[in-house]
């Protein structure tokens, strides 16, 4: 039953005629009659009857009108509860991130928020197609994709770009390539590699490099967790692709990130969310904090939109990049 129709039933009970209801609500009498007819069509017992030329409530109509007060009370309470939540910046926010993003962002996010908005953090490294589904359980989902990957589904999630992140070559500090300012694909063709498992966003990067080299690359290990990959790379037994910004913390203890000189690879890190989640003040606070943290991580100042991030639908234009971002966008994307 439509609450508007129930209200009309109460108005008819209280005001005594359709004409009086129409005058009070500033609508036509025929509009009132039509709405009451809609309510009657969905009710198995008569709600009104004619008493002379006046339409009045039956006993069933009177009972329904009385019961509708409780419906209105419940709806009002629900609206007030939602309004309170929308304005409450201290309501907990659930944030999920793939593991390397969590490594680069979670600690800095907590420091940025400084307890102003509580967050529940989760790491979830899943195949690309599964990231949008995580928004069912999390308010903000930090996901990543390469430029050639399918766009996020615009009918399911709102997309807020967070980082355009260069991909570098991770090598041991003892490796001959570690001392170079940049390496080429030709330098890498005889190396042993650590890649990620099939189906994950970075799995296609080595295929792209192999196509550029004109021969397959030797992949001996498939490890999704970059901190584990870093341990393997530090031994000198293999090299790997690693994202520059979110893996900066791993560039210690004998691991070096080296730039590719002849092809620059980029991955996009985005925040996925349900449209309804973005209505909450606490979610907006965490979104702003993430954008500020990501801007510092990427080495660029927060843009003018950082104070009030404007989300984009999947497939829409990405915001104007910062200076470093512009260099990235002009490079080759995979």
Protein Blocks (a to p, Z undefined) as FASTA:
>chain_A
ZZklmmmmmmmmmnopaklmmmmnopafklmmmmmmmmmmmpcbdfbdcehjaccddfkl
mmmmmmmmmmmmmmmmmmmmmmmmmmmmkbccdddddfklmmmmmmmmmmmnnomaccdd
ddddddfklmmmmmmmpfbdcddddfkbccddfklbccddfbdcdddddddfkbmklmpm
bdcfklmmmpccddddehiaklmmmmmmmmmnopacddfbdcfblklmmmmmmnopaccd
ddfklmmmmmgghiacdddfkbccdddddddddfklmmpmklmmmmmmmmmmmmmmnopa
cdfklmmccdddehiacddddfklmmmmmmccZZ
